[in-house]
Amino acid sequence: MIEEFTPDASSLFQESLPIHPDIVISQLKSLKITIEHFKHPALKTVSDSKLYRHNMLTKNEGGGHIKNLYLRDHKKNNYLVVVQEDKDVDLKELGILIESGRLSFGSAVRLFKNLGVRPGAVTPLSMVTGVHNGVNIFMDEEVLEAKKIYMHPLVNDRTISMIPSELNKYFDYLGVQLNKLSF
């Protein structure tokens, strides 16, 4: 019997992504966006990421550490919701806030198809693929007020940081319409 093999969200499988992380990094650099780059073990959860914050700003210092939710409503609309990592999100309330239908988490297959990443590597930067697939992005205003936002560059064993206005600059380059959330 042959075992099924599923690639994970680390750099080991970055060649299988629709957009290579280095292309995103090159796009950022060509736009003269200043980033900091951090390497670490593959991080799958917020709890994992809290163990690897060396040389990063804390929340109290203005660090925007995030969690990213890939959601879908019953009308088959896709959403990427980016919030401060410790924020509790009630999907029913969120649905009202973003004026969507009933929300649920999107499958790993849909995540890869619509955002070009695997579970554990969801990031605002995945809108490089999401913009072409009709994914709507919503970001918590608290995150946008941080001094720096920390996010994966499509793989979960690296993190980059940038100031929020630079992320907006990248979204403008991609043609992404950013929607702001206020909880």
C-alpha positions in Angstrom: 0.0 0.0 0.0 1.3 3.4 -1.0 1.0 6.2 1.6 -0.5 9.5 0.6 2.1 12.3 1.0 0.9 15.8 1.7 3.3 18.7 1.4 3.5 21.0 4.4 3.6 24.8 4.5 7.4 25.1 4.9 10.0 26.2 2.5 10.7 22.5 1.7 7.7 22.7 -0.6 7.9 26.3 -1.8 8.6 25.1 -5.4 5.0 23.6 -5.5 3.3 26.9 -4.7 1.7 28.9 -7.5 3.9 31.9 -6.6 7.3 31.4 -5.2 8.0 33.2 -1.9 11.2 34.7 -3.4 9.0 36.4 -6.1 7.0 38.1 -3.5 10.2 39.2 -1.7 11.5 40.5 -5.1 8.3 42.4 -5.7 8.5 44.1 -2.3 12.1 45.0 -2.9 11.4 46.4 -6.3 8.7 48.6 -4.7 11.4 49.8 -2.3 9.5 48.3 0.6 11.8 47.8 3.6 11.4 44.4 5.2 13.1 42.5 8.0 13.5 38.7 7.5 13.4 36.1 10.2 14.0 32.4 9.8 12.7 29.8 12.3 11.2 26.3 12.5 7.9 25.8 10.8 5.1 27.5 12.8 1.6 26.2 12.4 -0.3 28.1 15.1 -0.2 31.4 17.0 1.0 29.5 20.1 3.9 28.1 18.0 4.8 31.6 16.8 4.9 33.0 20.3 8.0 30.9 21.0 10.0 32.5 18.2 9.9 36.3 18.7 13.6 37.0 18.9 14.4 40.5 17.7 10.8 41.3 17.0 8.7 44.0 18.6 6.3 42.9 21.3 2.6 44.0 21.1 3.4 46.6 23.8 6.3 47.9 21.6 4.0 48.2 18.6 4.5 44.7 17.1 1.6 43.6 14.9 1.5 39.8 15.4 -1.4 38.5 13.5 -3.7 35.5 12.9 -5.2 35.0 9.5 -8.5 33.4 8.9 -9.5 32.0 5.5 -13.3 31.9 5.5 -16.1 31.1 3.1 -19.8 32.0 3.3 -22.7 29.9 2.2 -22.8 32.0 -1.0 -19.3 30.7 -1.8 -17.6 34.1 -1.3 -14.1 33.8 0.0 -12.5 36.0 2.7 -9.1 36.5 4.3 -9.6 38.1 7.7 -6.5 39.4 9.5 -6.7 40.2 13.2 -4.4 40.8 16.1 -3.2 37.3 17.2 -5.0 37.2 20.6 -8.3 38.6 19.4 -11.3 36.2 19.8 -13.4 36.1 16.7 -17.0 35.1 16.7 -17.8 34.0 13.2 -21.5 35.0 13.6 -20.6 38.5 14.7 -17.9 38.7 12.0 -20.4 37.8 9.3 -22.6 40.7 10.4 -19.5 43.1 10.5 -18.4 42.2 6.9 -21.9 41.8 5.6 -21.5 38.3 4.5 -23.5 35.2 4.6 -23.0 32.5 7.3 -19.2 32.0 7.6 -17.2 28.9 8.0 -13.5 28.0 7.6 -12.4 27.2 4.1 -10.9 23.8 3.3 -7.2 23.3 2.7 -8.0 22.5 -0.9 -9.9 25.8 -1.4 -7.2 27.7 0.6 -4.5 26.4 -1.8 -6.7 27.1 -4.9 -7.7 30.6 -3.8 -4.7 31.9 -1.9 -1.9 29.7 -3.1 -0.8 28.6 0.4 -1.2 25.7 2.7 -2.6 25.7 6.3 -0.1 27.3 8.6 1.2 29.8 6.1 -1.9 32.0 5.5 -0.8 35.6 5.3 -1.9 39.0 3.9 0.8 38.4 1.2 -1.2 35.5 -0.1 -3.4 38.1 -1.8 -0.8 38.0 -4.6 -2.9 34.9 -5.6 -6.2 35.9 -3.9 -6.7 39.1 -5.9 -7.1 37.0 -9.0 -9.6 34.6 -7.3 -12.0 37.2 -5.9 -10.9 36.8 -2.3 -12.0 39.7 -0.1 -9.5 40.8 2.5 -10.4 42.5 5.8 -7.8 43.7 8.3 -8.4 44.7 11.9 -7.6 48.4 12.3 -5.6 47.5 15.5 -3.2 45.6 13.2 -3.0 48.6 10.8 -2.0 50.9 13.7 1.0 48.7 14.7 4.6 50.0 14.1 5.4 46.7 12.2 3.3 43.9 11.0 4.8 40.4 11.1 3.7 37.8 8.5 4.8 34.7 6.7 6.0 35.2 3.1 3.8 32.3 1.8 5.7 29.7 3.9 5.6 29.1 7.6 9.3 28.8 8.4 10.1 32.4 7.6 8.5 35.7 8.8 8.9 39.1 7.4 8.0 42.5 8.9 7.1 45.8 7.4 5.3 48.9 8.4 1.5 48.9 7.6 1.8 51.7 5.0 4.2 49.6 3.1 1.8 46.7 3.1 -0.8 49.0 1.7 1.7 50.0 -1.0 2.0 46.4 -2.0 -1.7 45.9 -2.0 -2.0 48.9 -4.3 0.6 47.3 -6.6 -1.4 44.1 -6.7 -4.8 45.9 -7.1 -6.1 44.6 -3.8 -9.0 46.5 -2.2 -8.3 46.4 1.5 -11.3 46.5 3.8 -10.8 47.7 7.4 -12.5 46.1 10.4 -13.2 47.8 13.7 -14.2 45.4 16.5 
